[in-house]
Every structure is written in structure tokens, then in C-alpha cells.
Amino acid sequence: MAAKQAVLFDLDDTLLWDDRSVREAFRATCEAGAAATGLNPDELEEAVRKEARALYESYETFPFTKMIGINPFEGLWANFTAGEQVEFRKLQQLAPGYRKAAWTQGLKELGVDNEELGATLAELFPAERRSRPLVYDETFRVLDALKGKYKLLLLTNGSPDLQKEKLDGVPELIPYFDHIIISGEFGQGKPAAPIFKHALERLGIEPEHGIMVGDKLTTDILGANTIGMTSVWINRHGATRTDEIVPSYEITHLEELITLLEQ
């Protein structure tokens, strides 16, 4: 491996344990829904996730959210108050109705027609998610080991206000990074080559001197591979991959990155 000058990190499910935060927020909200109705909380979660996904994909903003990399469950707690593109203003207008409809229709799918409860759960979920800014145990150990030896850049897909809010939930993360690039501010998301090139320009390095670390093959790894940068796939859950997108390296724990960089 060529000598590296910079490490680029993805945020969600690489440094922040977003998946667990969302899971726990769903669990708490669905248990509240179950207590009010006698429904099974797991079935309610499944129904709401299904309704949320279908609704989200039905909006004219869907191609934009896909390009920026904002998923339906982020839409269930984002306010979309930042971002310059006109689509963010549309999302800002859609969000409250979307939240309410996802929960109300999820309940209805299980035979409970209760708009008031849908509205209550729609506001409970964002509060539950906001109260859980979870970070992996090893995140700070790894950043401590790298800080000062490498330039560090955070390259995250998402809505500017939501990604900043996630970072504000873990304020001690922010000072580690020389640069923080959010797709919604840049105007394109990973895996598009321009956002990766923009990151390299900010760092003042060539592709071979950078290394991209992330959990998603289709965004982090594909994007790095496209511009000829070393890619490291963090595969914590033993996912299997096809040979469509092949990372330069695969690790199962973030601390393996330190060993990799020392080679």
C-alpha cells in the first residue's frame, strides 16, 4: 500500500452507531404504540418501516434524496431546515405530514385506525432518536491513534441539518477532523466521483495518498474505487458481497485499520 497522508471516514455506521440508534428509537416508539393498542411492537415497526419507505419513494423529492443519500428513516426525524437546493424546501414542507402518515398508515395496516395516536408516535420517534447519539466503543481509540499522523476528513451523505445534529450529539468527535463534507451541502452524494475529488482537493492530496473507510459498498467503496483511492470496507456484521464492488481491504473491526495503515 502506497504511503497514506489522509484517512477519509464515513459517519453513519462507521463511526456513529446510527443503525442501533434508529433500532432503539423504533423499539421505544413501537412499545408506546403497542401499550396503547395491544399490537405487537415488532409487527408495528415492520409496518411503519414499510409504509415509510413506500411514501418516501412516492414523493417527487425521491430522486434527489437518493442522489444525496438520505434514507426514509432519516426522513422520519429530519427537519430539513438547511441546504440550499429547492428540494430541501420541499422536504421541509413534506416532513411533518410524512412522519404522521407513516405512523398512521402503519397502525392502519394492522387494523388500528387512530390518526391521533399516529401523530403522537410521529413526534415520539424523533425525540427517541435524538436522545440516542451512540458511538462505537472503538471510534475514539482509532481517531486518537490517527490524529496528528494523518489528515482526517469526514465524508458523509445526508441532509446538512441532520448530519450536523448527529455530530452535535457527539461534540467531541468534531475536533478530530480537518474537514467535514456533507453531501447535502456539496450538492451530490457518494458514490459520485465529484464529491470524492472535492474531498481530495480540500486535503490537497492525490487519490493514491488517501484511504476511504466506510460500511457501504455502494457508496463509500464504489466511490473511492472510481477515483483510484484505496478503499477499506468495514464489515462488522459478516455481510457477504458479490464481486460487483470489491474493496481494496475488508475489516471487521475499526481498530484493524491501524494495523493496516502501519503495513
PyMOL commands that set and color helices and strands:
alter all, ss='L'
color gray80, all
select helices_A, chain A and resi 18-37+41-58+62-68+72-75+86-109+115-130+139-146+160-168+171-176+183-186+193-203+207-209+217-226+256-262
alter helices_A, ss='H'
color red, helices_A
select strands_A, chain A and resi 6-9+151-156+179-182+210-214+230-234+249-251
alter strands_A, ss='S'
color yellow, strands_A
deselect
rebuild
show_as cartoon
